[in-house]
Amino acid sequence: MKKIKITLRKDGTQKVEALGVVGESCLGLTKALERRLGTEVDGRTLKPEFAIEPSESESEREREAGS
């Protein structure tokens, strides 16, 4: 299950984290939200899951969900 975890800190900074996704799809998942927050991403930390290629079945599910 894909989720986005948002952490709002007392100093006004935010952290947006994609959960349950692999590969570059995490960037697409969070991009719209980052724009809505109205701040530029001044630092991006990629998790190990970013380097994983999605399996064929995951890719098919993503395409079907987008239809």
N, C-alpha and C positions, 0 to 999 in steps of 0.2 A: 504494500500500500504506500503510495506516494504521500508525503507530508512535508509541510514547511514549518520549521520551528523559528519563531521570532523572539529574540531577546532584546528588551529595551532596558538599557542601563540608566542609572541615576544621573550619570554625566551627560545624558542625551544621545549617546551613541547607540546604534542598533547592530544586531547580528542576525543575519538571515541564513538559515541552514536547511539544505534539502536533505530529506531522509527517505530512504526506500527507493532511491534511483541510482543508476550506474551510468558511467560515461558522461558525455557532454549534455545529456538531457537535463541535468540539474541546472545548467545555465538558463535554458529556456523556461524552466519551471519558476525560477526566481526573478527573471528579468523584468517582467511586468510589475511585480511587487516592488522591486527596487525603484523603478520609475515612480510608482505611486507614493513611495516614502519621500520622494523629492530630493534625495541626496545622491551624489555621485558615489560610486564604490571606490573608496580610496585604498582599499586593500582587499585582496581576495585570497583566501586560503583554500586550496583544493584538497579535498580528502582523498584517501587512497582509492575509493570507489570511482573517482573520476577517470582513472586509468583503465578501468575494466570495460571491455567491449560488451554491450548488451547482447544477450543471446537472441536467436532468431524469434523465439516465442515472445520475448519481452518486446521486441521491435514490432511484432504483429499486433500485440495488445495495445501498444501506444498508437499505432495507426488506426486501429478500430475505435479507440476511445476518442480520437480526434475527429472521426467522421460524424 
